[in-house]
């Protein structure tokens, strides 16, 4: 990796951190950036998962007070981490040629989730009284998705938690942040041990995401989160189409 590629990833990290702080979904932008510097799709996905994991710590710290007496986490956290392990194993076992087609499909799905985020939230605003095993299964599935492909994971978690939990929104957000960190830490550990992580790319991305997160948090109120979200969605749709064309 040369200096120009490192600077490109650093810039992508700054944009990603800022977008995550304002609207979420920033990892949809780091994945194509990693592809653009020559990484294979699976290597890019693994490296992306490791890179974005560091940013989840801040969310947990900022909402830690709302985690008090959140007993449900004792069951949800192991379930989501177990699902993440399965998702990581599935990714590492996916042939590269297969993932060439899977990757654009996942980018498209993540983009559509971002696009219909508000509608999804309204649809799941009234949770049902599911049995405990159903809640564990739903959270396990979240972990599988996050372990396999981290993009838009925060939106996915909020949608599922809104369906299976009945609680104040601030406590659901705090739970989301903790589950997100559980997914990120588990995936980062698994891929650091067994995955083809491009560590030079991680070193270029992480400082950018931290700076971007600070800038986004500081100046984010001046930006329209909905407009920014649609920019990310549009970017994701274009990337998905390009990846499909490349795979074909």
N, C-alpha and C positions, 0 to 999 in steps of 0.2 A: 504494500500500500504506500503510495507516494504522498507528498505533502498536500497536493491539490485534492486528493480523495479524502484525506483526513480532515481538511478544512470543510469539504462538502458535508461530511458526516457531522462535524461539529455544528455547522449551520443548521442541518436537519434536526439535530438534537435540541437546539435552541427553539426552533419553531415547534417541535413536538412538545417540549416542556411548557411552552406558553399556551399552546392549544389545549393541552390537558388541564391546565389551571383554569381555563375559561370555559371550555365546552366539552372536553373529553374527546377521545378517539385519535389522539395524536400519533399513536403507534401505527396507524394506517399510513403515516407519512414516512416513518423510519424504515419500514420494510422495503418499499421501492428504492429508497436511498441506498440501502445496503445492496440491493440488486444492481444498482447503477454503478457501483464501484467494483463489480465483477464477482460478487459472491453467488454461489449456487443457491437456488430457492430454499432448500432445507437448511443450509448453513446460515442464510440470511434470517430465516424464521427463528432458529435457535439463538443466534446472536441478538436478535431483536428482543426475545424473551428475557435474556440475561440483562440487556441494557436498560430496559424499562423497569425492571424489578426494583432498582434503587429508588425510583421516584415514588413508590407506594408508601415508603416509611413516613414521609411528610403528612400524607393524608391520615394515617393512623394517629400520629402525634397531635394533629390539629383537632381530632374528634375523640380523643381518648376519654374525656369526661363522660361522654354519652355511652361508653362501653360498660360503665359500672352496672353491676347486677344484670348484665346481659347473659343470663344462664344458657340461653339457646346456643351460644357460640361454642359451648363445650361439646356439642354434638355436631354442629355445622362445620366447624373448622377441620376436625379430622376427616369428615366426609369430603370436603372440597379438596383437601390435600391428597387424599387417596385417589380421587378422580384425576387430579393433576398428574400424579405418577403414571396412571394409565394413559393419559393423553400424551405425555412425553414418550412413553414406550411405543405408542402407536406412530408418532411422528418419526422416531428413530428407525422404526421398522418399515416405513413407507418407502418404496423404491423411488429414486429421483425422478424417473420418467412419469410415474403416477402423480407425484407431488407437483410436477410442472402444470398439470391440469387442475389439481386440487387447490393450489395456491390462488389462482384467479377467482375460483368459485368462492373461496373463503373471504377474499377481499371484497367480492360483490356482496356476500351475505353480511359482512361487517358494515359495509357502506349502507345497505338497506336498513339494518338495525339502527344505525345512526339517523337515517332519514326519517324513520317512523318512530323515533324515540318517544315523542310526546304522546302519540296515539297508543303505543304499547303501554306506556305508563297509565293512561286513562283506562285501558282495557283491564289491567290487572290491579286497579286501585282498590277493589273490594275483594280481599283474600277469602278463600274458603277454609273450612276446618278440615284440612287434609290430615290423614294419619301421619304419625311421626316418620314411618318408613318412606312415605311419598315425599316428604320434605327432604329427607336424607338423599333420596334418589335424584331429586331435582338439583340439589346442591352438588352431588357427585357428578352429574352431567355438566354443570358449570365448570367444575374442575377439569373435566376431560377436554372441554372446548379450550379453556385457558392454557392447559398444558400443551395442546396441539397447535393452537394459533392464538396469540395473546391479544390481537387487535380488537378494540371495542369491548373488552371484557367488563369494564365498569358498567356499561349500558346493559349488557347481558345480565350481570349480577343484580342490578337494580330491578330489572323487569321480573326476574324470578323471585326475588325477595318480596316484591310487592304482591306476588301471587300467593306465597306460602307463609308470610309473616303478617301479623296484625299488631302494629306498634306505631309509635310516633315517627314521623319521617326523619327527624334528626338521628334517632336511634337506628333506623334502618340504614341511613347513610353511613353511620359509624360502623355498623356491622358489615356493610359493603366494603368499606375501606380495609377492615381486618381480613375479610375473605380474599380480597384482592391481593393483600400482602402475603397471605398464606399461599395463594397460587403463584405469585411472583417468586417468593423465596424457594418454594418447592421446585418450580421449573428451573430457576437459576442454578440451584444445587445439582439437580439431575443432569442438566446440560453441561455444567462445569465439569462434572465427573465423567460423563459418557458421551457428550455431544460434540460436534465439530464447531466449537465456538471460535470465532475470529476475534481474539482478544484485543488486537490493535484497533478494531472497529469499536469494540466496547469502550476502550480508553478514549476514543474520539467522541463517542456519543454521550456518555454519562455526564461529563462536565457541561456539555451543551444543554442537556435536559434539566440539570440543576439550575443553570443560569436562566433558561427559558421559563422554568417554573416560578422563579423569583420575579421575573419581569411580568409574566402573565398575572401572577397574584397581585402585583403592585399596580399595574396599569390596566388590568382586565376589566375594571368597571367602566372604562371608556369605550370598550368594545361591545358589540352586540353578539352575545353568545349564539343566538339563533343563526345570524348571518355567517358567523365563523363556522358553525356546524355544517351549514350547507356548502361552504367552500370545501370542507374536508370531505363531505359526501361526493361532491363533484370530482374532486381529485381522486377519490377511491374508485369511482366508476370508470374514469379514464384509465387508471392503472390496471383495473381488472380487465378492460378491453384489450389493452396492450399486452398483458400477460397471456390472455387467451390466444391472441394472434401469434405471440412468440412460441407458445406451446404447440400450436398447429404447424 
